Amino acid sequence: MRPAVYTRLLRLGLHILAGALTILLLFPFLKANERDRRVVAWARKLLAIVRVRVEVRGRPPAVRGEGALIVANHVSWLDIHVLHSLLPSRFVSKAEVRDWPLIGWMAARAGTLYLERTRKSDARRVNEAMAALLRDGECLALFPEGTTTDGTRLLPFYPSLLQPAVVAGARVWPAVIRYRHADGRINLNAAYCDDISLGQSLMRILAQDGILAEVTFLPPIPSVGLHRRELAGRAEAAIRAHLAADAEGSQPGISARPRAAGQ
């Protein structure tokens, strides 16, 4: 293993510690917009440390005011930080993440909603919380596949996760996340799936010379008048079509030029 990898690992550990101290000591005294600003800045620095560069295509939703639910394909633990580097949003995550050392606590304090998918009562609780936040104009994000893939395929969406958008009348924004090498090929080393551990995934990513994270926001889907199954089906079909078109070398429906995160 190259010495640079251990240097990045040390920097990452210090950055996580600094983030934890910020949440513990400053967040209780900060207004929501200042907390959001710090979360975005923290995510951008984390990605810089692990040498992930973000490009975004299409138009992301407004941060606040209209109530938006981002639904994206799920490839890596990097996904949350990539989306956070572009705009502040509250994530819905599986309850297991809450048990990750330090990271789970930090995510909870940053506004993540944890869901016990095996408990119907918990799903009801999270759905009600999501609907209330969407009505208040918040931006939420989730991964309706329920698990990760290597980024070359898409699993069926769970329609129940989109029920809050139907209840709140919020628009759903399909987003496609892809990780690439410098030459444009899909970078499978960024994926966190199958039997790989979090530590193994982290070291694999740190060993890369650089990773391009490409986020494509597809046109939003109005939820008014749709059943959650219809809404999930349309969002899944949009992402699946874009992934298929990308594999064939074309990208339909996206006219915006790529821009770096933060520009």
C-alpha positions as CSV (number, residue, x, y, z in Angstrom):
1,M,0.0,0.0,0.0
2,R,1.4,3.4,-1.0
3,P,2.3,5.9,1.8
4,A,-0.2,8.4,0.3
5,V,-3.1,6.1,1.1
6,Y,-2.2,6.2,4.8
7,T,-1.8,10.0,4.7
8,R,-5.3,10.3,3.2
9,L,-6.7,7.9,5.8
10,L,-5.2,10.1,8.6
11,R,-6.6,13.2,7.0
12,L,-10.0,11.6,6.7
13,G,-10.0,10.5,10.4
14,L,-9.1,14.0,11.5
15,H,-11.8,15.5,9.2
16,I,-14.5,13.1,10.7
17,L,-13.4,14.0,14.2
18,A,-13.6,17.7,13.4
19,G,-17.1,17.2,12.0
20,A,-18.2,15.4,15.2
21,L,-16.9,18.2,17.3
22,T,-18.7,20.8,15.2
23,I,-21.9,18.9,15.5
24,L,-21.5,18.4,19.3
25,L,-20.3,21.9,20.2
26,L,-21.7,24.3,17.5
27,F,-24.8,22.8,15.9
28,P,-27.0,23.4,19.0
29,F,-26.4,27.1,18.6
30,L,-26.6,27.4,14.8
31,K,-29.6,28.3,12.6
32,A,-30.8,25.7,10.1
33,N,-29.3,27.4,7.1
34,E,-25.9,27.7,8.8
35,R,-25.9,24.0,9.7
36,D,-26.8,23.2,6.1
37,R,-23.9,25.3,4.9
38,R,-21.5,23.5,7.2
39,V,-22.7,20.1,6.2
40,V,-22.2,20.9,2.5
41,A,-18.7,22.3,3.1
42,W,-17.8,19.2,5.2
43,A,-19.0,16.8,2.5
44,R,-17.0,18.7,-0.2
45,K,-13.8,18.5,1.9
46,L,-14.4,14.8,2.6
47,L,-14.6,14.1,-1.1
48,A,-11.5,16.2,-1.8
49,I,-9.6,14.1,0.8
50,V,-10.6,10.8,-0.8
51,R,-9.9,12.3,-4.3
52,V,-13.5,12.2,-5.6
53,R,-14.4,15.0,-8.1
54,V,-18.1,15.7,-8.6
55,E,-19.8,16.8,-11.8
56,V,-23.5,17.5,-12.0
57,R,-25.8,17.4,-15.1
58,G,-29.4,18.7,-15.3
59,R,-31.1,20.9,-12.8
60,P,-31.2,19.9,-9.1
61,P,-34.2,20.8,-7.0
62,A,-34.4,24.0,-4.9
63,V,-32.9,23.6,-1.4
64,R,-36.0,24.8,0.3
65,G,-39.4,26.1,-0.5
66,E,-41.1,23.6,-2.9
67,G,-40.7,20.3,-1.1
68,A,-38.7,17.8,-3.2
69,L,-37.8,14.2,-2.9
70,I,-34.6,13.0,-4.6
71,V,-34.6,9.3,-5.5
72,A,-31.3,7.9,-6.8
73,N,-29.7,4.7,-7.6
74,H,-27.4,3.4,-4.8
75,V,-23.8,2.5,-5.5
76,S,-21.6,3.4,-2.5
77,W,-21.5,5.0,0.9
78,L,-20.0,7.9,-1.1
79,D,-23.5,8.6,-2.6
80,I,-24.7,10.5,0.5
81,H,-21.6,12.7,0.6
82,V,-21.8,13.3,-3.2
83,L,-25.4,14.5,-3.0
84,H,-24.6,16.5,0.2
85,S,-21.8,18.3,-1.6
86,L,-24.3,19.6,-4.1
87,L,-27.2,20.7,-1.9
88,P,-28.3,20.3,1.7
89,S,-30.9,17.5,2.0
90,R,-32.2,15.1,4.7
91,F,-31.6,11.5,3.9
92,V,-33.7,8.4,4.7
93,S,-31.4,5.5,5.6
94,K,-31.7,2.0,6.8
95,A,-31.4,1.7,10.6
96,E,-28.2,-0.3,10.4
97,V,-26.3,2.8,9.4
98,R,-27.1,4.3,12.8
99,D,-24.8,1.7,14.4
100,W,-21.8,2.7,12.4
101,P,-19.2,4.1,14.8
102,L,-19.4,7.9,15.0
103,I,-20.7,8.2,11.4
104,G,-24.2,7.0,12.4
105,W,-24.4,9.4,15.2
106,M,-23.2,12.3,13.0
107,A,-25.7,11.5,10.3
108,A,-28.5,11.4,12.8
109,R,-27.5,14.8,14.2
110,A,-27.3,16.2,10.6
111,G,-31.0,15.2,10.1
112,T,-30.9,11.7,8.7
113,L,-34.1,9.7,9.3
114,Y,-33.5,6.0,10.1
115,L,-36.0,3.4,9.1
116,E,-36.5,-0.1,10.5
117,R,-37.9,-1.7,7.3
118,T,-39.0,-4.9,9.0
119,R,-41.3,-2.9,11.4
120,K,-44.5,-1.5,9.8
121,S,-45.0,0.8,12.7
122,D,-41.6,2.4,12.1
123,A,-42.3,2.7,8.4
124,R,-45.5,4.6,9.3
125,R,-43.5,6.9,11.7
126,V,-40.9,7.7,9.1
127,N,-43.4,8.3,6.3
128,E,-45.3,10.7,8.5
129,A,-42.1,12.6,9.3
130,M,-41.1,12.7,5.7
131,A,-44.5,14.0,4.6
132,A,-44.4,16.7,7.2
133,L,-40.9,17.8,6.1
134,L,-41.9,17.8,2.4
135,R,-45.0,20.0,3.2
136,D,-42.6,22.4,5.0
137,G,-40.7,22.7,1.7
138,E,-37.7,20.6,2.7
139,C,-35.5,18.6,0.3
140,L,-35.3,14.9,1.2
141,A,-33.3,12.1,-0.5
142,L,-33.5,8.3,-0.5
143,F,-32.4,5.2,-2.4
144,P,-35.5,3.3,-3.3
145,E,-33.6,0.1,-4.3
146,G,-33.0,-0.5,-0.6
147,T,-29.5,-1.7,-1.1
148,T,-26.4,-1.0,-3.3
149,T,-25.3,-2.4,-6.6
150,D,-22.0,-2.1,-8.6
151,G,-23.5,0.8,-10.6
152,T,-24.0,-1.1,-13.8
153,R,-27.6,-2.2,-13.0
154,L,-30.7,-1.1,-11.2
155,L,-32.8,-3.0,-8.8
156,P,-36.6,-2.6,-8.5
157,F,-37.8,0.3,-6.4
158,Y,-39.8,-0.1,-3.2
159,P,-43.0,2.0,-3.8
160,S,-43.7,2.4,-0.1
161,L,-40.7,4.8,0.2
162,L,-42.4,7.2,-2.2
163,Q,-45.7,7.4,-0.3
164,P,-44.7,10.6,1.6
165,A,-44.3,12.4,-1.7
166,V,-47.8,11.4,-2.7
167,V,-49.2,12.5,0.6
168,A,-47.4,15.9,0.5
169,G,-48.0,16.5,-3.2
170,A,-44.2,16.9,-3.6
171,R,-42.3,16.5,-6.8
172,V,-39.9,13.5,-7.2
173,W,-36.5,14.2,-8.7
174,P,-34.9,11.1,-10.2
175,A,-31.1,11.2,-10.0
176,V,-28.5,9.0,-11.6
177,I,-25.1,8.4,-9.8
178,R,-22.2,7.0,-11.7
179,Y,-18.5,6.7,-10.7
180,R,-16.0,6.8,-13.5
181,H,-12.3,6.5,-14.2
182,A,-10.5,9.5,-15.9
183,D,-11.1,7.9,-19.3
184,G,-14.8,7.7,-18.7
185,R,-15.1,4.0,-17.9
186,I,-17.3,2.9,-15.0
187,N,-15.2,2.7,-11.8
188,L,-16.3,-0.5,-10.0
189,N,-13.8,0.2,-7.2
190,A,-16.2,2.9,-5.9
191,A,-19.0,0.4,-5.3
192,Y,-19.9,-0.8,-1.8
193,C,-21.8,-3.9,-2.4
194,D,-21.8,-7.7,-2.0
195,D,-19.6,-9.1,0.8
196,I,-17.1,-6.2,0.9
197,S,-16.8,-4.5,4.3
198,L,-16.9,-0.8,4.9
199,G,-13.2,-0.8,5.8
200,Q,-12.3,-2.7,2.6
201,S,-14.4,-0.3,0.5
202,L,-12.7,2.7,2.1
203,M,-9.2,1.4,1.5
204,R,-10.1,0.5,-2.1
205,I,-11.3,4.0,-2.7
206,L,-8.3,5.6,-1.0
207,A,-6.0,3.6,-3.2
208,Q,-7.5,5.2,-6.4
209,D,-5.6,8.0,-8.1
210,G,-8.9,9.8,-8.5
211,I,-12.6,9.1,-9.0
212,L,-15.2,11.1,-11.0
213,A,-18.7,11.1,-9.4
214,E,-21.2,12.1,-12.0
215,V,-24.7,13.0,-10.9
216,T,-27.5,13.5,-13.4
217,F,-30.7,15.1,-12.3
218,L,-33.5,14.0,-14.6
219,P,-36.7,16.1,-15.1
220,P,-38.9,16.0,-11.9
221,I,-42.1,13.9,-11.7
222,P,-45.2,15.6,-10.2
223,S,-46.8,13.2,-7.7
224,V,-50.3,14.8,-7.7
225,G,-52.9,12.2,-9.0
226,L,-50.4,9.3,-8.9
227,H,-50.4,6.2,-6.8
228,R,-47.1,5.5,-5.1
229,R,-46.6,2.4,-7.4
230,E,-47.0,4.7,-10.5
231,L,-44.7,7.2,-9.1
232,A,-42.0,4.6,-8.2
233,G,-42.5,3.0,-11.6
234,R,-41.9,6.3,-13.5
235,A,-38.9,7.2,-11.4
236,E,-37.4,3.8,-11.8
237,A,-38.0,3.8,-15.6
238,A,-36.4,7.2,-16.0
239,I,-33.2,6.1,-14.2
240,R,-33.1,2.7,-15.9
241,A,-33.5,4.3,-19.3
242,H,-30.7,6.8,-18.6
243,L,-28.4,4.0,-17.4
244,A,-29.1,2.0,-20.5
245,A,-28.6,5.0,-22.8
246,D,-25.3,5.7,-21.1
247,A,-24.1,2.2,-21.6
248,E,-24.9,2.6,-25.3
249,G,-23.0,5.9,-25.5
250,S,-25.9,8.4,-25.5
251,Q,-27.6,10.5,-22.9
252,P,-31.2,11.4,-23.7
253,G,-33.1,14.4,-22.3
254,I,-30.1,16.2,-20.6
255,S,-29.1,19.4,-22.3
256,A,-27.4,21.1,-19.4
257,R,-23.6,21.2,-19.6
258,P,-21.6,19.4,-16.8
259,R,-20.4,21.7,-14.0
260,A,-18.2,21.0,-11.0
261,A,-19.8,20.8,-7.6
262,G,-20.0,24.2,-5.9
263,Q,-19.9,26.2,-9.1
